[in-house]
């Protein structure tokens, strides 16, 4: 795998997880359309943020209300 390919895969990782049957089409769009590529990057960032928020919610639920460590 080329360096550019690994960067592309990182950008579209979340999208491919959601739509694995469309991998070839997604790869073509990313390679050909800078706007689509940028949207994929934003999508990945949002998915990562949601995952981080879910982890924080889980942590806060474990800590429980009234704890000095909760926000």
Beta strands, then each sheet from edge to edge (+ up, - down):
end
